[in-house]
């Protein structure tokens, strides 16, 4: 039987904030929960859970919601590898200290 890990508090807070932000964005756009549910292909209960910060909401509903709000590009840039300072630093630490030209092998003779 697999046990589930407890959710770290920073993760829980971030998901709750995302839910509140989605609710606020929806209301600012004068959309009902039912209208948002229809646009993202979800049930009204799913939108309510999404806005309450339920961590069990599938990611595709979050992505569809961001698309409705015109913010989908931000999801695609969350872990942009070009801006991954830690990853780039770790890669740079693996670079060789010096780069030498390889000696060419002597000619084995005429063809």
C-alpha positions in Angstrom: 0.0 0.0 0.0 1.5 3.3 -1.1 1.3 6.2 1.3 0.9 9.7 0.0 3.4 12.3 1.1 2.0 15.2 3.1 1.8 18.4 1.0 4.5 20.9 2.0 3.1 24.1 3.3 4.6 26.4 0.6 3.0 24.1 -2.1 -0.3 24.2 -0.3 -0.2 28.0 0.0 0.8 28.4 -3.7 -2.1 26.3 -4.8 -4.6 28.1 -2.6 -3.3 31.5 -4.0 -3.7 30.2 -7.5 -7.3 29.3 -6.8 -8.0 32.7 -5.3 -6.3 34.4 -8.3 -8.4 32.3 -10.7 -11.6 33.3 -8.9 -10.6 37.0 -8.9 -9.6 36.9 -12.6 -12.9 35.2 -13.5 -15.0 37.8 -11.5 -13.0 40.7 -13.0 -13.9 39.4 -16.5 -17.6 39.1 -15.4 -17.6 35.4 -16.0 -19.8 33.1 -14.0 -18.4 29.8 -12.7 -20.8 28.0 -15.0 -19.5 30.0 -18.0 -15.9 29.2 -17.1 -16.8 25.5 -16.6 -18.3 25.4 -20.1 -15.3 27.1 -21.7 -12.8 24.7 -20.1 -14.9 21.6 -20.6 -15.3 21.0 -16.8 -18.2 20.6 -14.4 -19.3 23.5 -12.2 -18.0 21.4 -9.2 -14.6 21.3 -10.8 -14.4 25.0 -11.2 -15.5 25.5 -7.6 -12.8 23.1 -6.4 -10.3 24.8 -8.7 -11.1 28.2 -7.1 -10.8 26.8 -3.6 -7.3 25.5 -4.4 -8.0 21.8 -4.5 -4.7 20.2 -5.4 -6.4 17.2 -7.1 -7.6 19.3 -10.0 -6.0 18.0 -13.2 -3.4 20.3 -14.7 -5.2 20.4 -18.1 -8.1 22.3 -16.4 -5.6 24.8 -15.0 -4.0 25.2 -18.5 -7.4 25.6 -20.1 -8.4 28.2 -17.5 -5.2 30.2 -18.2 -6.0 30.0 -21.9 -9.4 31.5 -21.3 -7.8 34.3 -19.4 -5.1 34.8 -22.1 -2.3 33.7 -19.8 -1.4 30.3 -21.2 2.1 31.5 -22.4 3.0 32.1 -18.7 2.5 28.4 -18.0 4.9 27.5 -20.8 7.6 29.8 -19.3 7.5 28.5 -15.7 10.6 26.4 -16.0 12.1 27.9 -19.2 15.5 26.1 -19.5 17.2 29.2 -20.7 16.3 31.0 -17.5 17.1 28.0 -15.2 20.0 29.6 -13.2 20.5 26.5 -11.0 20.5 24.1 -13.9 22.8 26.2 -15.9 25.2 26.7 -13.0 25.3 22.9 -12.4 26.0 22.3 -16.1 28.8 25.0 -16.1 30.4 23.2 -13.1 30.8 20.1 -15.3 32.6 21.9 -18.1 36.2 21.0 -18.6 38.8 23.4 -17.2 40.7 23.4 -20.5 40.0 22.4 -24.0 42.8 20.9 -26.0 43.0 20.1 -29.7 43.3 16.5 -30.4 46.5 15.2 -32.0 45.7 13.8 -35.4 46.6 10.1 -36.0 49.6 9.6 -38.2 48.8 8.6 -41.8 48.4 4.8 -42.0 49.8 4.9 -45.5 48.6 5.3 -49.0 45.1 4.3 -50.1 
